[in-house]
Amino acid sequence: MKHKVMPVCGLVLAVALATQLSGSIAHADPGDNDFDNDTVNSIKNAVIEYQKVVDSEWTDYDATTGHDVTSAEQEVRVIRKGLLDESGIVVASAESDVRIPGKPYWEEGEITIDVEISTTKTYAKFDHPGERVEGVVTNDHKIKLSRDGGYYVSVDALDNLIDEGSKGDGAPSGSGEVSLDPSDSSRDSSGGGVDPTAVHSGNNSVEASSDNVSADASSPVFIQPVDSQGRTLNKEAMVEYAREWTSSPHDTNVNEGGLNPSYPMRGQNCANFTSQALNVGGWEVEGGVLPFDPDVWTYNLDFFNRPSWTWVNAKDNAGYVLSRGYERLPNMWNADVGDIIYVDWDGGRDGGISHAMVVTSRGLGEPFISQKSSNRSNVPLVESKLMAKAQGNEEPDWYAVTFGGGA
């Protein structure tokens, strides 16, 4: 019986071709439905276990995933060091809620999954013994996984949403210009150069901010200032609203669950959220027809189902509150509850103010802020500054404004 013998060169070519084909198949994008339930659960568990290690890195400088450091891990390390160097703040604990709404998918030959991670942190200072302040940071992540026996996170990129709101079609360039000098954002490595317990001009609390303030402490007694339109601003109610709608179960960047359904859905928008807090604090809307009218401040214009620019656009919102009694605060580190901090992320190179946040407490001698886009609940202002720098905003301009009434 005769047998066909494949020449060696033919055998080598066949093996090489088979290897090439198998490699191509392994790196192809099979489609969203290629993962069975066991694989999906393994991928999700790998993400959860990874995040537990990342959380531990806030307090344990030796903690490591055992793989290459991801960009999200690197940001933790940079901010951890910056908090200590700039203000003396340390993170005493960190615990994350990992939310994975969808299934993994293939992107450019890699297993990818979209994740929302909300991390609750407890902040402390060595020179403020016994005081703790709790805050929440929520970020969107695009995570990629590789295999080495099991799945592990190889890429973790933050996808932070910064949305200053849209004015709508036909908005003339240069509208909403604000004549306001940036507040001083400088400080030395010990947090010096400011008086963290100073009662600044326009402060609404009877007593200066004290060192024993915490997230669970009782609120200070408030004097309610009146704006130029005769509207009383209850800063206590304003701050409680901002804290409530950025804390669990509302600590999400998703509209449903993250936004108050009592207001029209205007998206995860920082100025929209700031306006809501002012409105709950007692500032009644000022209606009108024209969206660009600087004296109109409303979530629904007369005859139109749309907001005014002053309601949803950070720059126009700043111009409005300044016209109604808020005043520039020279140094942003002296900001107190009910103050507002606006930011121009690129220092005036693209048209001005593009973000807003509400000061919701003072603790550890520092202002703490809350905001939407992305969700932040009572986190140190210095951490917001460090996060901006870590994400490429090297020289933003910061505008702190305070309200005492009488304007």
Steps between C-alpha positions, in 0.01 A plus 500: 500500500642834394495806722522858383784686667477876529828672427663665800469844348128437440453385859674807635285723281182327613593533868591865454174570320298322769681697772437827320132420454456394861671820614269708282197325638619552857535875445190552293205688640245219537215733590309604810325164540811284496537476880309234691367568849794338677746714304300816566496424873875431500567832328278691741658331802846589369396867483357492853812338645722746315308795645540362852876522453474852358297603806767359727764710323353814661613375842763235426794638305628147431175366353522384139293304249809305394467626143599816315371814672187634330434870442226492765743351753758763411243774559428357848869519584543853364193634685590311819841671504354837399243497780771445756750743350261788436260479793611229740189292420520121503238248388421286804276258311366440150229262380347485154166404356578345160209530257510301179178569311581318178690202364862488386570555132791487260672825405809500280564136585477549877237402754343826615237589756347833608486552874382771739695504825383702800762519774414609854804637678563616854739793528710591803791720608771426751461847654118457529483190722159340529352687203386311193322620187332262256475565129408317179670506159324338204678438171425320174767251394578314181675183613685249283596152614766247407552136596781341696344183637198716585372842403670813633461873437770623263356843413286724719433837339285763670230655289408798713214711371541876514191661355446872536168480322380611162354840427322373194518590134578854397684602815721794406867458578612701798161495670496460873836669554578540870710786631667322787859450602601146599523423870838423649555123485854496632610356830821365646564132570350524847182664377619834627433844359132487599308497823285185482274616782455857381153647476520649152300793372151377431528192720156385605583300810482649848827337599820449310553159344638279773747215498249241622275514198426161345260351251283384789524814712195713558464796267601847619238764576439708187404859442303512174627780273276675249596561136445806283154372404391455859536122492623331816774241453496220754852365462425210734227374267722567198784293643275218621357468150845493339615231744184291465504486119868408476497234776368144484269403337545805273881477469487406134579665167189343348202732459253251645579481869758778493267789425197632685191409292318802642699708251501453122782271393779728381774241520790455738580868495696689764328838459157338484575331832632822656183680389284228655683539833448879492133449411447259790680753719227753428594677179181493297533479125495818294297418192517637151502411133853562376753231599794741480341771719742541795210591730308180425581200719274199454495132410200560267465818295156648444343324198810283449604171654861602542713665769659842503874522442539632853355172631711245308815676380777549757623831362152652475412358840801678652394827341149458638595424862745791500220732385283374786733552793782247487845658522852392415688325778871596479635161611309184413638309799289724725179390325222395738167321482265638235780661302540406134824425319520540125787373285647583164687176435749639251564840653301717259622358172163371376237747612488508876324327787388145423425329832322564832497335842336574836694521826311260728713494814817609671698231675863438587546873444410457131205570267320189369295510179212317332414497130365314201691407184670301633328424831687624808350506847679704766857443386792730585540792262870418491414154364294658222802713415730196500261294285482781246878512477530120474259509206698762309350827623830652606412865556127555555361824636290465815225747589359477854192711573321556827159637592409710799208695360440869483616546141 
